[in-house]
Every structure is written in C-alpha cells, then in structure tokens.
Amino acid sequence: MIELINESILHMVNDGKLSMRRIHGLIYIKDFLDRVSTKKFIDEAAVLELEKKYGVRPNIITWGDYFQTQIAASLQEVSEEEFERALEILKFDIIASYTIFSEKDSSFFEWVELTYMAITNYQYSGFTEEEKEIIHLKILMDYFNNAGIVDNFNESEMQWFNGFLEAKAQ
C-alpha cells in the first residue's frame, strides 16, 4: 500500500492543522521525491536493524517521507503562500541538482566540495553572493548524491522549471 501522507504527520491532518492546499502539496512533494530518487533516506539494512531493535519500522524511510514530514512540521506557522513557495523551492532545487550534476565528472564534485569547505571554514555570516552560490551548489550536490536524483521528471515539471530559466535569461 502506498502512503500518501506519512504516518508521523497524520495527527496534524486529523487535528485540522493542515489545510487541503497544504495536504495536496505535501502529497505531491512526497510523490515527486520518491519518483526521482534512486536511494532511500534510510537504507533497508538500517530499517531492519531499527525494526529489530525497537520492534517497529521507522516512519521516515524515503526522501519523500523525509521532506514531507520536515516541511509539514517546520512550516506549520507560515502563510499558505510561504508554504507553497517552500515546496516550489525544493522542487526547483531537486530538478536543478539533476540538471547541474548529472553530466559532471568527479573533478567538478571535488571542486564544489573543496570550495565549500574553504568558504565555510571561516564560519562568518557575511558571505559574498558568489560564496552564497557555492554554498547553495553544495546543497544541490548533496541532494543529487544522497538521494540519487534521476531524470524521472514529468513534462509539466520540466516546463515549469524551464519557465524559470527562461525568465531569468530575459
């Protein structure tokens, strides 16, 4: 059985803490991430170990589970518009991570990692725009690597993404 809403946030649905708009967005983001991720948030061996140790399977296994629950829990107090914007930013970043990293060789990944480490070793908040872009690039790289992002995007998602790129180019 496919769970549309992760069990760990069902109480929020049952208590009326999530509007239908938010519920639909959360269902979409879980489906989206589970569709484009080839890796699990927690691998099967770890799931079995946790189940053996505690007698119950963890609720958060896929990247869709992880982001659905994170967004639902951490953005309870924001407006509907801010909530939807957060979902769109995540969707954009996931597609961008694939677009940027899918055809890069290991030297680019190493450059991002080393540059990120050099920037963040100073640990100050006054980052330049270029440094902020590299920090964001590292986040995208982590999405790509950790979730194993693949091109399983549908046509409307790519049209939506390309619309942003076209608007930025103008």
Protein Blocks (a to p, Z undefined) as FASTA:
>chain_A
ZZfbdfklmmmmmnopacfklmmmmmmmmmmmmmmpcbdfbdfklmmmmmmmnopacfbl
bfmlmmmmmmmmmmmmpcfklmmmmmmmmmmmmmmmmmmmmmccfklmmmmmmmmmmmmm
nopakbcfklmmmmmmmmmmmmmmmnopacfbcfklmmmmmmmmmmmmZZ
